[in-house]
Amino acid sequence: MWTIILILFILWLLGFFGGRISPRFPRTGSWIHVLIVIVVILVILKLLGIG
């Protein structure tokens, strides 16, 4: 579970800061916010012992 959370968080960071790192980095739009919401939900579920 923590691996999935870490991967999603890294993907979110790449999407958020990718345009500043390289102008050729693809624009990802609003799905980055969906990724961070998924990460937050997974962390909450993990802390509650559900996931």
Secondary structure, DSSP 8 states (H G I E B T S, - for coil): -HHHHHHHHHHHHHHHHHHHH-TTS---TTHHHHHHHHHHHHHHHHHHT--
